[in-house]
Amino acid sequence: MATTLTAPVRPGRLSAVAPVGKRRRHLSPGRIVATVIVAVLAVTWLVPFAWATVTALKSETEAAATPVTLVPKSGFTPDAFTKVLQQGNIPAWTWNSLFTSAAITAVTLVISALAAYALSRIDFKGRKVLMTIIVASLIVPPPVLIIPLFYQMVSFHMIDSYWGIILPQVIAPAMVFVLKKFFDQIPRELEDAALVDGAGRIRIFLQVVLPLSRPILAAVAIFVFIGAWNNFLWPFIVTNDSAMLTLPVGLQTIKSAYGIQYAQNMASALLAALPLILVFLFFQRQIIKGISTTGLAGT
C-alpha cells in the first residue's frame, strides 16, 4: 500500500497559519487618501452641528457675548429649549409636519412609480415627448411656480388646509426619472413570463416590479420625506392659521421682543432637525444603498 507522509506541524507555528479565505487588507495610497477626505468632510459637517448644540445649551447672555467661548463660564443650561417649547405649539406643529410629510411621500411614490413604469414599459403615442418634458422640468426653479400654485389653491379653497400643503408637493419629476431608469434595468423576461401566465399590467406591476424595486422605493421615500419635512417656503405661503403651521414654519414665528436670541434660534433649529437625524440613524443603510446603486446623488 502506498503511504503518504505528512510533515509534522510544530506547535509554535500554528498561530502563523492564516485562516482559509481570509487575507490581510493592504491599505493602498488611494484608499488612504479617500479615508482622509471622508474624515475631513465628516468633521466639516459635524463642526457646525456641534457649534449649534453648544450655543443652544448656553444662556442668552453667554450666547451673545464676545469673544465667543466654546464652554460657557456659567455652565450649560437647557433654558433655550424650555422657552422654545413653552412659547410655541410644538406638538401640533410636529404632527402637522409628520402628517403632511407622510402623505406627500405616499402620494408621490404612487404617482411617480406608476408614471415611471408606464414610461419604461408601455410604448404609447407621445411617450418620448412626455419624457422630454419631465427631464426639462428638472431645470425649472420651484419658486417660479409659487404664484400660480397659490392662486390655484385659492380657487380650490385649500388655503389653511392639509390639502393645500400636500397637493402642490406630490409631483416630483426627479423621482419619476430615477424610478424609470431603475425599471429599465429589470429584465423583461420576468414580465413576459407573467404575461404568458395570464397576468395583466397592474398585476405585473404590483407582484413582479414593485417587489424587485424595494431598495429604490425605500430610497425615494426617504428623500421625498426629508424634502417635505424641510420645505419652508410653500407651507409658509399657504398657511395663516397658527394651528396649521408645520414645524419649520412654526418655529420661525417664535420671536422675542429683545432682538435676536441666538440660543433660542439654535434650539429651534435643532428641534426641527431632530426628526431627520432620527430618520437617518434608522434608515442610513437604505439611504446609502439608494445613493450608491440608483444614481440619486447625480439628481
Secondary structure, 3 states (H helix, E strand, C coil): CCCCCCCCCCHHHHHHCCCCCCCCCCCCHHHHHHHHHHHHHHHHHHHHHHHHHHHHCCCHHHHHCCCCCCCCCCCCCCHHHHHHHHHCCHHHHHHHHHHHHHHHHHHHHHHHHHHHHHHHHCCCCCHHHHHHHHHHHHHCCHHHHHHHHHHHHHHCCCCCCHHHHHHHHCCCHHHHHHHHHHHHCCCHHHHHHHHHCCCCHHHHHHHHHHHHCHHHHHHHHHHHHHHHHHCCHHHHHHCCCHHHCCHHHHHHCCCCCCCCCHHHHHHHHHHHHHHHHHHHHHHHHHHHHHHHHHCHHHC
